[in-house]
Amino acid sequence: MTNAIRYGKGPIRLRMIRQATLICEVFDASSTAPHLRRARTFDEGGRGLLLVAQLANRWGTRHTREGKVI
């Protein structure tokens, strides 16, 4: 969510769906796809998607006419 606020375009939306598992979707109006990177020890950012990738069963990006969903 923080990455969408910091780098994306509004409107920004969060959708959480609870079924057998929890699905968390973040939407923003930017079409720029995110990329996973490895932050160095003293970097202040760059860990968001890495944390998501480590904690989630799976993650990805879906593009829509209005932007993208991660």
PDB file of N, H, CA, C and O in Angstrom:
ATOM      1  N   MET A   1       0.823  -1.186   0.000  1.00  0.00           N
ATOM      2  CA  MET A   1       0.000   0.000   0.000  1.00  0.00           C
ATOM      3  C   MET A   1       0.871   1.255   0.000  1.00  0.00           C
ATOM      4  O   MET A   1       0.571   2.235  -0.682  1.00  0.00           O
ATOM      5  N   THR A   2       1.937   1.206   0.766  1.00  0.00           N
ATOM      6  H   THR A   2       2.180   0.410   1.320  1.00  0.00           H
ATOM      7  CA  THR A   2       2.828   2.363   0.841  1.00  0.00           C
ATOM      8  C   THR A   2       3.426   2.686  -0.525  1.00  0.00           C
ATOM      9  O   THR A   2       3.526   3.858  -0.888  1.00  0.00           O
ATOM     10  N   ASN A   3       3.823   1.678  -1.280  1.00  0.00           N
ATOM     11  H   ASN A   3       3.743   0.726  -0.985  1.00  0.00           H
ATOM     12  CA  ASN A   3       4.390   1.914  -2.611  1.00  0.00           C
ATOM     13  C   ASN A   3       3.376   2.581  -3.529  1.00  0.00           C
ATOM     14  O   ASN A   3       3.735   3.467  -4.304  1.00  0.00           O
ATOM     15  N   ALA A   4       2.119   2.168  -3.452  1.00  0.00           N
ATOM     16  H   ALA A   4       1.827   1.448  -2.822  1.00  0.00           H
ATOM     17  CA  ALA A   4       1.084   2.774  -4.284  1.00  0.00           C
ATOM     18  C   ALA A   4       0.910   4.247  -3.930  1.00  0.00           C
ATOM     19  O   ALA A   4       0.759   5.088  -4.815  1.00  0.00           O
ATOM     20  N   ILE A   5       0.932   4.554  -2.648  1.00  0.00           N
ATOM     21  H   ILE A   5       1.055   3.870  -1.928  1.00  0.00           H
ATOM     22  CA  ILE A   5       0.791   5.944  -2.210  1.00  0.00           C
ATOM     23  C   ILE A   5       1.998   6.767  -2.654  1.00  0.00           C
ATOM     24  O   ILE A   5       1.860   7.904  -3.106  1.00  0.00           O
ATOM     25  N   ARG A   6       3.169   6.177  -2.518  1.00  0.00           N
ATOM     26  H   ARG A   6       3.280   5.253  -2.151  1.00  0.00           H
ATOM     27  CA  ARG A   6       4.398   6.915  -2.804  1.00  0.00           C
ATOM     28  C   ARG A   6       4.678   7.065  -4.301  1.00  0.00           C
ATOM     29  O   ARG A   6       5.093   8.134  -4.749  1.00  0.00           O
ATOM     30  N   TYR A   7       4.454   5.999  -5.079  1.00  0.00           N
ATOM     31  H   TYR A   7       4.117   5.130  -4.716  1.00  0.00           H
ATOM     32  CA  TYR A   7       4.869   6.001  -6.476  1.00  0.00           C
ATOM     33  C   TYR A   7       3.720   5.939  -7.478  1.00  0.00           C
ATOM     34  O   TYR A   7       3.909   6.277  -8.646  1.00  0.00           O
ATOM     35  N   GLY A   8       2.548   5.519  -7.050  1.00  0.00           N
ATOM     36  H   GLY A   8       2.394   5.245  -6.101  1.00  0.00           H
ATOM     37  CA  GLY A   8       1.432   5.347  -7.977  1.00  0.00           C
ATOM     38  C   GLY A   8       0.666   6.624  -8.219  1.00  0.00           C
ATOM     39  O   GLY A   8       1.019   7.690  -7.715  1.00  0.00           O
ATOM     40  N   LYS A   9      -0.397   6.497  -9.007  1.00  0.00           N
ATOM     41  H   LYS A   9      -0.684   5.631  -9.417  1.00  0.00           H
ATOM     42  CA  LYS A   9      -1.298   7.619  -9.295  1.00  0.00           C
ATOM     43  C   LYS A   9      -2.640   7.311  -8.654  1.00  0.00           C
ATOM     44  O   LYS A   9      -3.071   6.158  -8.621  1.00  0.00           O
ATOM     45  N   GLY A  10      -3.294   8.338  -8.149  1.00  0.00           N
ATOM     46  H   GLY A  10      -2.944   9.275  -8.176  1.00  0.00           H
ATOM     47  CA  GLY A  10      -4.610   8.164  -7.565  1.00  0.00           C
ATOM     48  C   GLY A  10      -5.669   7.957  -8.624  1.00  0.00           C
ATOM     49  O   GLY A  10      -5.443   8.309  -9.781  1.00  0.00           O
ATOM     50  N   PRO A  11      -6.786   7.416  -8.285  1.00  0.00           N
ATOM     51  CA  PRO A  11      -7.151   6.976  -6.948  1.00  0.00           C
ATOM     52  C   PRO A  11      -6.464   5.663  -6.586  1.00  0.00           C
ATOM     53  O   PRO A  11      -6.182   4.833  -7.451  1.00  0.00           O
ATOM     54  N   ILE A  12      -6.207   5.494  -5.319  1.00  0.00           N
ATOM     55  H   ILE A  12      -6.436   6.168  -4.616  1.00  0.00           H
ATOM     56  CA  ILE A  12      -5.584   4.272  -4.800  1.00  0.00           C
ATOM     57  C   ILE A  12      -6.617   3.567  -3.932  1.00  0.00           C
ATOM     58  O   ILE A  12      -7.257   4.176  -3.076  1.00  0.00           O
ATOM     59  N   ARG A  13      -6.762   2.272  -4.174  1.00  0.00           N
ATOM     60  H   ARG A  13      -6.241   1.777  -4.870  1.00  0.00           H
ATOM     61  CA  ARG A  13      -7.762   1.500  -3.424  1.00  0.00           C
ATOM     62  C   ARG A  13      -7.133   0.236  -2.871  1.00  0.00           C
ATOM     63  O   ARG A  13      -6.211  -0.326  -3.463  1.00  0.00           O
ATOM     64  N   LEU A  14      -7.637  -0.198  -1.744  1.00  0.00           N
ATOM     65  H   LEU A  14      -8.386   0.258  -1.264  1.00  0.00           H
ATOM     66  CA  LEU A  14      -7.231  -1.450  -1.118  1.00  0.00           C
ATOM     67  C   LEU A  14      -8.464  -2.329  -1.036  1.00  0.00           C
ATOM     68  O   LEU A  14      -9.523  -1.879  -0.598  1.00  0.00           O
ATOM     69  N   ARG A  15      -8.334  -3.580  -1.453  1.00  0.00           N
ATOM     70  H   ARG A  15      -7.474  -3.946  -1.809  1.00  0.00           H
ATOM     71  CA  ARG A  15      -9.436  -4.531  -1.360  1.00  0.00           C
ATOM     72  C   ARG A  15      -8.904  -5.788  -0.691  1.00  0.00           C
ATOM     73  O   ARG A  15      -7.892  -6.347  -1.115  1.00  0.00           O
ATOM     74  N   MET A  16      -9.588  -6.227   0.354  1.00  0.00           N
ATOM     75  H   MET A  16     -10.410  -5.772   0.698  1.00  0.00           H
ATOM     76  CA  MET A  16      -9.202  -7.451   1.061  1.00  0.00           C
ATOM     77  C   MET A  16     -10.376  -8.419   0.987  1.00  0.00           C
ATOM     78  O   MET A  16     -11.513  -8.068   1.304  1.00  0.00           O
ATOM     79  N   ILE A  17     -10.077  -9.644   0.564  1.00  0.00           N
ATOM     80  H   ILE A  17      -9.154  -9.929   0.308  1.00  0.00           H
ATOM     81  CA  ILE A  17     -11.093 -10.675   0.403  1.00  0.00           C
ATOM     82  C   ILE A  17     -10.706 -11.850   1.293  1.00  0.00           C
ATOM     83  O   ILE A  17      -9.622 -12.416   1.152  1.00  0.00           O
ATOM     84  N   ARG A  18     -11.591 -12.208   2.202  1.00  0.00           N
ATOM     85  H   ARG A  18     -12.472 -11.749   2.317  1.00  0.00           H
ATOM     86  CA  ARG A  18     -11.313 -13.340   3.088  1.00  0.00           C
ATOM     87  C   ARG A  18     -12.126 -14.535   2.638  1.00  0.00           C
ATOM     88  O   ARG A  18     -13.354 -14.530   2.710  1.00  0.00           O
ATOM     89  N   GLN A  19     -11.429 -15.561   2.172  1.00  0.00           N
ATOM     90  H   GLN A  19     -10.431 -15.566   2.114  1.00  0.00           H
ATOM     91  CA  GLN A  19     -12.051 -16.831   1.798  1.00  0.00           C
ATOM     92  C   GLN A  19     -11.283 -17.900   2.556  1.00  0.00           C
ATOM     93  O   GLN A  19     -11.104 -17.784   3.768  1.00  0.00           O
ATOM     94  N   ALA A  20     -10.829 -18.931   1.871  1.00  0.00           N
ATOM     95  H   ALA A  20     -10.974 -19.025   0.886  1.00  0.00           H
ATOM     96  CA  ALA A  20      -9.961 -19.921   2.512  1.00  0.00           C
ATOM     97  C   ALA A  20      -8.618 -19.292   2.863  1.00  0.00           C
ATOM     98  O   ALA A  20      -7.959 -19.690   3.824  1.00  0.00           O
ATOM     99  N   THR A  21      -8.227 -18.300   2.062  1.00  0.00           N
ATOM    100  H   THR A  21      -8.762 -17.977   1.281  1.00  0.00           H
ATOM    101  CA  THR A  21      -7.016 -17.515   2.322  1.00  0.00           C
ATOM    102  C   THR A  21      -7.388 -16.037   2.244  1.00  0.00           C
ATOM    103  O   THR A  21      -8.480 -15.688   1.794  1.00  0.00           O
ATOM    104  N   LEU A  22      -6.494 -15.190   2.675  1.00  0.00           N
ATOM    105  H   LEU A  22      -5.608 -15.474   3.041  1.00  0.00           H
ATOM    106  CA  LEU A  22      -6.718 -13.752   2.588  1.00  0.00           C
ATOM    107  C   LEU A  22      -6.094 -13.231   1.303  1.00  0.00           C
ATOM    108  O   LEU A  22      -4.912 -13.455   1.041  1.00  0.00           O
ATOM    109  N   ILE A  23      -6.888 -12.538   0.509  1.00  0.00           N
ATOM    110  H   ILE A  23      -7.848 -12.356   0.722  1.00  0.00           H
ATOM    111  CA  ILE A  23      -6.406 -11.910  -0.711  1.00  0.00           C
ATOM    112  C   ILE A  23      -6.397 -10.408  -0.466  1.00  0.00           C
ATOM    113  O   ILE A  23      -7.408  -9.824  -0.074  1.00  0.00           O
ATOM    114  N   CYS A  24      -5.257  -9.796  -0.698  1.00  0.00           N
ATOM    115  H   CYS A  24      -4.436 -10.270  -1.017  1.00  0.00           H
ATOM    116  CA  CYS A  24      -5.106  -8.355  -0.502  1.00  0.00           C
ATOM    117  C   CYS A  24      -4.705  -7.754  -1.842  1.00  0.00           C
ATOM    118  O   CYS A  24      -3.653  -8.090  -2.386  1.00  0.00           O
ATOM    119  N   GLU A  25      -5.538  -6.866  -2.375  1.00  0.00           N
ATOM    120  H   GLU A  25      -6.392  -6.593  -1.933  1.00  0.00           H
ATOM    121  CA  GLU A  25      -5.258  -6.230  -3.654  1.00  0.00           C
ATOM    122  C   GLU A  25      -5.115  -4.727  -3.460  1.00  0.00           C
ATOM    123  O   GLU A  25      -5.914  -4.096  -2.768  1.00  0.00           O
ATOM    124  N   VAL A  26      -4.087  -4.166  -4.080  1.00  0.00           N
ATOM    125  H   VAL A  26      -3.438  -4.678  -4.643  1.00  0.00           H
ATOM    126  CA  VAL A  26      -3.881  -2.718  -4.065  1.00  0.00           C
ATOM    127  C   VAL A  26      -3.981  -2.237  -5.506  1.00  0.00           C
ATOM    128  O   VAL A  26      -3.264  -2.721  -6.381  1.00  0.00           O
ATOM    129  N   PHE A  27      -4.876  -1.280  -5.746  1.00  0.00           N
ATOM    130  H   PHE A  27      -5.458  -0.886  -5.034  1.00  0.00           H
ATOM    131  CA  PHE A  27      -5.098  -0.724  -7.072  1.00  0.00           C
ATOM    132  C   PHE A  27      -4.574   0.702  -7.119  1.00  0.00           C
ATOM    133  O   PHE A  27      -4.770   1.474  -6.181  1.00  0.00           O
ATOM    134  N   ASP A  28      -3.905   1.052  -8.218  1.00  0.00           N
ATOM    135  H   ASP A  28      -3.745   0.424  -8.981  1.00  0.00           H
ATOM    136  CA  ASP A  28      -3.602   2.458  -8.484  1.00  0.00           C
ATOM    137  C   ASP A  28      -3.717   2.705  -9.982  1.00  0.00           C
ATOM    138  O   ASP A  28      -3.726   1.760 -10.771  1.00  0.00           O
ATOM    139  N   ALA A  29      -3.805   3.961 -10.372  1.00  0.00           N
ATOM    140  H   ALA A  29      -3.798   4.729  -9.732  1.00  0.00           H
ATOM    141  CA  ALA A  29      -4.074   4.328 -11.760  1.00  0.00           C
ATOM    142  C   ALA A  29      -2.835   4.354 -12.645  1.00  0.00           C
ATOM    143  O   ALA A  29      -2.948   4.651 -13.834  1.00  0.00           O
ATOM    144  N   SER A  30      -1.672   4.056 -12.112  1.00  0.00           N
ATOM    145  H   SER A  30      -1.581   3.815 -11.146  1.00  0.00           H
ATOM    146  CA  SER A  30      -0.455   4.020 -12.912  1.00  0.00           C
ATOM    147  C   SER A  30      -0.374   2.698 -13.672  1.00  0.00           C
ATOM    148  O   SER A  30      -0.789   1.659 -13.158  1.00  0.00           O
ATOM    149  N   SER A  31       0.154   2.734 -14.878  1.00  0.00           N
ATOM    150  H   SER A  31       0.492   3.578 -15.295  1.00  0.00           H
ATOM    151  CA  SER A  31       0.322   1.494 -15.645  1.00  0.00           C
ATOM    152  C   SER A  31       1.725   0.910 -15.488  1.00  0.00           C
ATOM    153  O   SER A  31       2.021  -0.145 -16.050  1.00  0.00           O
ATOM    154  N   THR A  32       2.578   1.573 -14.741  1.00  0.00           N
ATOM    155  H   THR A  32       2.337   2.429 -14.284  1.00  0.00           H
ATOM    156  CA  THR A  32       3.949   1.108 -14.543  1.00  0.00           C
ATOM    157  C   THR A  32       3.961  -0.145 -13.681  1.00  0.00           C
ATOM    158  O   THR A  32       3.440  -0.146 -12.566  1.00  0.00           O
ATOM    159  N   ALA A  33       4.556  -1.208 -14.199  1.00  0.00           N
ATOM    160  H   ALA A  33       4.980  -1.208 -15.104  1.00  0.00           H
ATOM    161  CA  ALA A  33       4.621  -2.472 -13.452  1.00  0.00           C
ATOM    162  C   ALA A  33       5.707  -2.386 -12.375  1.00  0.00           C
ATOM    163  O   ALA A  33       6.778  -1.827 -12.612  1.00  0.00           O
ATOM    164  N   PRO A  34       5.431  -2.934 -11.210  1.00  0.00           N
ATOM    165  CA  PRO A  34       6.444  -2.934 -10.155  1.00  0.00           C
ATOM    166  C   PRO A  34       7.512  -3.975 -10.454  1.00  0.00           C
ATOM    167  O   PRO A  34       7.278  -4.897 -11.235  1.00  0.00           O
ATOM    168  N   HIS A  35       8.670  -3.837  -9.846  1.00  0.00           N
ATOM    169  H   HIS A  35       8.860  -3.088  -9.211  1.00  0.00           H
ATOM    170  CA  HIS A  35       9.697  -4.855 -10.011  1.00  0.00           C
ATOM    171  C   HIS A  35      10.323  -5.162  -8.654  1.00  0.00           C
ATOM    172  O   HIS A  35      10.537  -4.276  -7.827  1.00  0.00           O
ATOM    173  N   LEU A  36      10.599  -6.406  -8.463  1.00  0.00           N
ATOM    174  H   LEU A  36      10.424  -7.125  -9.135  1.00  0.00           H
ATOM    175  CA  LEU A  36      11.215  -6.890  -7.233  1.00  0.00           C
ATOM    176  C   LEU A  36      12.686  -6.531  -7.258  1.00  0.00           C
ATOM    177  O   LEU A  36      13.379  -6.803  -8.239  1.00  0.00           O
ATOM    178  N   ARG A  37      13.163  -5.929  -6.200  1.00  0.00           N
ATOM    179  H   ARG A  37      12.600  -5.708  -5.403  1.00  0.00           H
ATOM    180  CA  ARG A  37      14.588  -5.610  -6.130  1.00  0.00           C
ATOM    181  C   ARG A  37      15.101  -5.941  -4.747  1.00  0.00           C
ATOM    182  O   ARG A  37      14.324  -6.093  -3.804  1.00  0.00           O
ATOM    183  N   ARG A  38      16.377  -6.048  -4.632  1.00  0.00           N
ATOM    184  H   ARG A  38      17.008  -5.924  -5.398  1.00  0.00           H
ATOM    185  CA  ARG A  38      16.997  -6.358  -3.346  1.00  0.00           C
ATOM    186  C   ARG A  38      17.682  -5.113  -2.810  1.00  0.00           C
ATOM    187  O   ARG A  38      18.624  -4.597  -3.412  1.00  0.00           O
ATOM    188  N   ALA A  39      17.206  -4.646  -1.688  1.00  0.00           N
ATOM    189  H   ALA A  39      16.442  -5.065  -1.198  1.00  0.00           H
ATOM    190  CA  ALA A  39      17.787  -3.453  -1.078  1.00  0.00           C
ATOM    191  C   ALA A  39      19.084  -3.824  -0.370  1.00  0.00           C
ATOM    192  O   ALA A  39      19.233  -4.923   0.163  1.00  0.00           O
ATOM    193  N   ARG A  40      19.999  -2.895  -0.379  1.00  0.00           N
ATOM    194  H   ARG A  40      19.879  -2.002  -0.812  1.00  0.00           H
ATOM    195  CA  ARG A  40      21.237  -3.093   0.367  1.00  0.00           C
ATOM    196  C   ARG A  40      20.982  -2.855   1.849  1.00  0.00           C
ATOM    197  O   ARG A  40      19.931  -2.328   2.212  1.00  0.00           O
ATOM    198  N   THR A  41      21.891  -3.219   2.683  1.00  0.00           N
ATOM    199  H   THR A  41      22.745  -3.647   2.387  1.00  0.00           H
ATOM    200  CA  THR A  41      21.724  -3.159   4.135  1.00  0.00           C
ATOM    201  C   THR A  41      21.277  -1.799   4.634  1.00  0.00           C
ATOM    202  O   THR A  41      20.391  -1.725   5.486  1.00  0.00           O
ATOM    203  N   PHE A  42      21.855  -0.729   4.134  1.00  0.00           N
ATOM    204  H   PHE A  42      22.574  -0.789   3.442  1.00  0.00           H
ATOM    205  CA  PHE A  42      21.565   0.596   4.661  1.00  0.00           C
ATOM    206  C   PHE A  42      20.561   1.393   3.816  1.00  0.00           C
ATOM    207  O   PHE A  42      20.334   2.572   4.087  1.00  0.00           O
ATOM    208  N   ASP A  43      19.963   0.772   2.803  1.00  0.00           N
ATOM    209  H   ASP A  43      20.147  -0.186   2.582  1.00  0.00           H
ATOM    210  CA  ASP A  43      18.924   1.445   2.019  1.00  0.00           C
ATOM    211  C   ASP A  43      17.683   1.649   2.883  1.00  0.00           C
ATOM    212  O   ASP A  43      17.320   0.782   3.678  1.00  0.00           O
ATOM    213  N   GLU A  44      17.043   2.796   2.721  1.00  0.00           N
ATOM    214  H   GLU A  44      17.338   3.501   2.076  1.00  0.00           H
ATOM    215  CA  GLU A  44      15.843   3.086   3.504  1.00  0.00           C
ATOM    216  C   GLU A  44      14.582   2.523   2.861  1.00  0.00           C
ATOM    217  O   GLU A  44      13.545   2.458   3.521  1.00  0.00           O
ATOM    218  N   GLY A  45      14.633   2.125   1.630  1.00  0.00           N
ATOM    219  H   GLY A  45      15.475   2.178   1.093  1.00  0.00           H
ATOM    220  CA  GLY A  45      13.466   1.581   0.936  1.00  0.00           C
ATOM    221  C   GLY A  45      13.870   0.403   0.071  1.00  0.00           C
ATOM    222  O   GLY A  45      15.014  -0.051   0.098  1.00  0.00           O
ATOM    223  N   GLY A  46      12.906  -0.082  -0.696  1.00  0.00           N
ATOM    224  H   GLY A  46      11.976   0.287  -0.718  1.00  0.00           H
ATOM    225  CA  GLY A  46      13.206  -1.154  -1.640  1.00  0.00           C
ATOM    226  C   GLY A  46      12.925  -2.546  -1.140  1.00  0.00           C
ATOM    227  O   GLY A  46      13.347  -3.522  -1.760  1.00  0.00           O
ATOM    228  N   ARG A  47      12.215  -2.662  -0.020  1.00  0.00           N
ATOM    229  H   ARG A  47      11.872  -1.869   0.483  1.00  0.00           H
ATOM    230  CA  ARG A  47      11.951  -3.988   0.545  1.00  0.00           C
ATOM    231  C   ARG A  47      10.490  -4.400   0.471  1.00  0.00           C
ATOM    232  O   ARG A  47      10.158  -5.531   0.824  1.00  0.00           O
ATOM    233  N   GLY A  48       9.610  -3.513   0.023  1.00  0.00           N
ATOM    234  H   GLY A  48       9.881  -2.594  -0.263  1.00  0.00           H
ATOM    235  CA  GLY A  48       8.178  -3.779   0.054  1.00  0.00           C
ATOM    236  C   GLY A  48       7.770  -5.040  -0.671  1.00  0.00           C
ATOM    237  O   GLY A  48       7.162  -5.927  -0.073  1.00  0.00           O
ATOM    238  N   LEU A  49       8.096  -5.137  -1.953  1.00  0.00           N
ATOM    239  H   LEU A  49       8.591  -4.417  -2.439  1.00  0.00           H
ATOM    240  CA  LEU A  49       7.708  -6.324  -2.714  1.00  0.00           C
ATOM    241  C   LEU A  49       8.472  -7.566  -2.277  1.00  0.00           C
ATOM    242  O   LEU A  49       7.950  -8.677  -2.366  1.00  0.00           O
ATOM    243  N   LEU A  50       9.690  -7.388  -1.811  1.00  0.00           N
ATOM    244  H   LEU A  50      10.113  -6.485  -1.739  1.00  0.00           H
ATOM    245  CA  LEU A  50      10.446  -8.533  -1.292  1.00  0.00           C
ATOM    246  C   LEU A  50       9.733  -9.119  -0.075  1.00  0.00           C
ATOM    247  O   LEU A  50       9.627 -10.338   0.056  1.00  0.00           O
ATOM    248  N   LEU A  51       9.250  -8.262   0.805  1.00  0.00           N
ATOM    249  H   LEU A  51       9.336  -7.272   0.698  1.00  0.00           H
ATOM    250  CA  LEU A  51       8.498  -8.739   1.976  1.00  0.00           C
ATOM    251  C   LEU A  51       7.205  -9.428   1.552  1.00  0.00           C
ATOM    252  O   LEU A  51       6.852 -10.479   2.086  1.00  0.00           O
ATOM    253  N   VAL A  52       6.508  -8.839   0.600  1.00  0.00           N
ATOM    254  H   VAL A  52       6.795  -7.985   0.166  1.00  0.00           H
ATOM    255  CA  VAL A  52       5.282  -9.461   0.099  1.00  0.00           C
ATOM    256  C   VAL A  52       5.594 -10.836  -0.478  1.00  0.00           C
ATOM    257  O   VAL A  52       4.890 -11.804  -0.187  1.00  0.00           O
ATOM    258  N   ALA A  53       6.637 -10.932  -1.292  1.00  0.00           N
ATOM    259  H   ALA A  53       7.209 -10.146  -1.529  1.00  0.00           H
ATOM    260  CA  ALA A  53       7.007 -12.198  -1.919  1.00  0.00           C
ATOM    261  C   ALA A  53       7.372 -13.261  -0.879  1.00  0.00           C
ATOM    262  O   ALA A  53       7.090 -14.443  -1.077  1.00  0.00           O
ATOM    263  N   GLN A  54       7.990 -12.851   0.213  1.00  0.00           N
ATOM    264  H   GLN A  54       8.219 -11.891   0.373  1.00  0.00           H
ATOM    265  CA  GLN A  54       8.385 -13.814   1.239  1.00  0.00           C
ATOM    266  C   GLN A  54       7.217 -14.249   2.119  1.00  0.00           C
ATOM    267  O   GLN A  54       7.200 -15.375   2.617  1.00  0.00           O
ATOM    268  N   LEU A  55       6.245 -13.366   2.313  1.00  0.00           N
ATOM    269  H   LEU A  55       6.259 -12.451   1.909  1.00  0.00           H
ATOM    270  CA  LEU A  55       5.132 -13.672   3.210  1.00  0.00           C
ATOM    271  C   LEU A  55       3.916 -14.270   2.500  1.00  0.00           C
ATOM    272  O   LEU A  55       3.110 -14.955   3.129  1.00  0.00           O
ATOM    273  N   ALA A  56       3.780 -14.020   1.217  1.00  0.00           N
ATOM    274  H   ALA A  56       4.435 -13.463   0.706  1.00  0.00           H
ATOM    275  CA  ALA A  56       2.596 -14.467   0.478  1.00  0.00           C
ATOM    276  C   ALA A  56       2.829 -15.824  -0.177  1.00  0.00           C
ATOM    277  O   ALA A  56       3.961 -16.195  -0.487  1.00  0.00           O
ATOM    278  N   ASN A  57       1.745 -16.548  -0.379  1.00  0.00           N
ATOM    279  H   ASN A  57       0.826 -16.246  -0.127  1.00  0.00           H
ATOM    280  CA  ASN A  57       1.831 -17.789  -1.161  1.00  0.00           C
ATOM    281  C   ASN A  57       2.187 -17.472  -2.601  1.00  0.00           C
ATOM    282  O   ASN A  57       2.953 -18.195  -3.238  1.00  0.00           O
ATOM    283  N   ARG A  58       1.621 -16.379  -3.109  1.00  0.00           N
ATOM    284  H   ARG A  58       0.999 -15.792  -2.591  1.00  0.00           H
ATOM    285  CA  ARG A  58       1.938 -15.906  -4.458  1.00  0.00           C
ATOM    286  C   ARG A  58       1.499 -14.465  -4.576  1.00  0.00           C
ATOM    287  O   ARG A  58       0.660 -14.000  -3.804  1.00  0.00           O
ATOM    288  N   TRP A  59       2.064 -13.754  -5.541  1.00  0.00           N
ATOM    289  H   TRP A  59       2.746 -14.132  -6.168  1.00  0.00           H
ATOM    290  CA  TRP A  59       1.690 -12.375  -5.807  1.00  0.00           C
ATOM    291  C   TRP A  59       1.919 -12.092  -7.281  1.00  0.00           C
ATOM    292  O   TRP A  59       2.645 -12.822  -7.956  1.00  0.00           O
ATOM    293  N   GLY A  60       1.307 -11.048  -7.770  1.00  0.00           N
ATOM    294  H   GLY A  60       0.716 -10.455  -7.222  1.00  0.00           H
ATOM    295  CA  GLY A  60       1.478 -10.691  -9.166  1.00  0.00           C
ATOM    296  C   GLY A  60       0.806  -9.376  -9.476  1.00  0.00           C
ATOM    297  O   GLY A  60       0.296  -8.695  -8.585  1.00  0.00           O
ATOM    298  N   THR A  61       0.810  -9.025 -10.746  1.00  0.00           N
ATOM    299  H   THR A  61       1.224  -9.577 -11.469  1.00  0.00           H
ATOM    300  CA  THR A  61       0.225  -7.775 -11.219  1.00  0.00           C
ATOM    301  C   THR A  61      -0.804  -8.081 -12.293  1.00  0.00           C
ATOM    302  O   THR A  61      -0.580  -8.911 -13.174  1.00  0.00           O
ATOM    303  N   ARG A  62      -1.927  -7.399 -12.202  1.00  0.00           N
ATOM    304  H   ARG A  62      -2.108  -6.724 -11.486  1.00  0.00           H
ATOM    305  CA  ARG A  62      -2.982  -7.514 -13.212  1.00  0.00           C
ATOM    306  C   ARG A  62      -3.271  -6.104 -13.716  1.00  0.00           C
ATOM    307  O   ARG A  62      -3.581  -5.207 -12.932  1.00  0.00           O
ATOM    308  N   HIS A  63      -3.165  -5.915 -15.031  1.00  0.00           N
ATOM    309  H   HIS A  63      -2.913  -6.644 -15.668  1.00  0.00           H
ATOM    310  CA  HIS A  63      -3.412  -4.590 -15.619  1.00  0.00           C
ATOM    311  C   HIS A  63      -4.892  -4.476 -15.984  1.00  0.00           C
ATOM    312  O   HIS A  63      -5.508  -5.436 -16.448  1.00  0.00           O
ATOM    313  N   THR A  64      -5.441  -3.299 -15.769  1.00  0.00           N
ATOM    314  H   THR A  64      -4.941  -2.519 -15.392  1.00  0.00           H
ATOM    315  CA  THR A  64      -6.829  -3.004 -16.117  1.00  0.00           C
ATOM    316  C   THR A  64      -6.843  -1.759 -16.990  1.00  0.00           C
ATOM    317  O   THR A  64      -5.798  -1.146 -17.208  1.00  0.00           O
ATOM    318  N   ARG A  65      -8.011  -1.379 -17.493  1.00  0.00           N
ATOM    319  H   ARG A  65      -8.860  -1.877 -17.317  1.00  0.00           H
ATOM    320  CA  ARG A  65      -8.117  -0.157 -18.295  1.00  0.00           C
ATOM    321  C   ARG A  65      -7.795   1.079 -17.466  1.00  0.00           C
ATOM    322  O   ARG A  65      -7.330   2.088 -17.995  1.00  0.00           O
ATOM    323  N   GLU A  66      -8.047   0.993 -16.159  1.00  0.00           N
ATOM    324  H   GLU A  66      -8.425   0.174 -15.729  1.00  0.00           H
ATOM    325  CA  GLU A  66      -7.842   2.153 -15.284  1.00  0.00           C
ATOM    326  C   GLU A  66      -6.471   2.184 -14.619  1.00  0.00           C
ATOM    327  O   GLU A  66      -6.138   3.183 -13.982  1.00  0.00           O
ATOM    328  N   GLY A  67      -5.667   1.142 -14.738  1.00  0.00           N
ATOM    329  H   GLY A  67      -5.937   0.330 -15.256  1.00  0.00           H
ATOM    330  CA  GLY A  67      -4.374   1.096 -14.082  1.00  0.00           C
ATOM    331  C   GLY A  67      -3.899  -0.322 -13.852  1.00  0.00           C
ATOM    332  O   GLY A  67      -3.846  -1.133 -14.776  1.00  0.00           O
ATOM    333  N   LYS A  68      -3.549  -0.618 -12.588  1.00  0.00           N
ATOM    334  H   LYS A  68      -3.592   0.041 -11.837  1.00  0.00           H
ATOM    335  CA  LYS A  68      -3.070  -1.967 -12.288  1.00  0.00           C
ATOM    336  C   LYS A  68      -3.479  -2.366 -10.881  1.00  0.00           C
ATOM    337  O   LYS A  68      -3.772  -1.525 -10.031  1.00  0.00           O
ATOM    338  N   VAL A  69      -3.492  -3.674 -10.661  1.00  0.00           N
ATOM    339  H   VAL A  69      -3.254  -4.357 -11.351  1.00  0.00           H
ATOM    340  CA  VAL A  69      -3.778  -4.257  -9.354  1.00  0.00           C
ATOM    341  C   VAL A  69      -2.603  -5.148  -9.005  1.00  0.00           C
ATOM    342  O   VAL A  69      -2.157  -5.944  -9.832  1.00  0.00           O
ATOM    343  N   ILE A  70      -2.098  -5.022  -7.789  1.00  0.00           N
ATOM    344  H   ILE A  70      -2.460  -4.376  -7.117  1.00  0.00           H
ATOM    345  CA  ILE A  70      -1.011  -5.878  -7.321  1.00  0.00           C
ATOM    346  C   ILE A  70      -1.532  -6.698  -6.166  1.00  0.00           C
ATOM    347  O   ILE A  70      -0.793  -7.502  -5.598  1.00  0.00           O
TER     348      ILE A  70
END
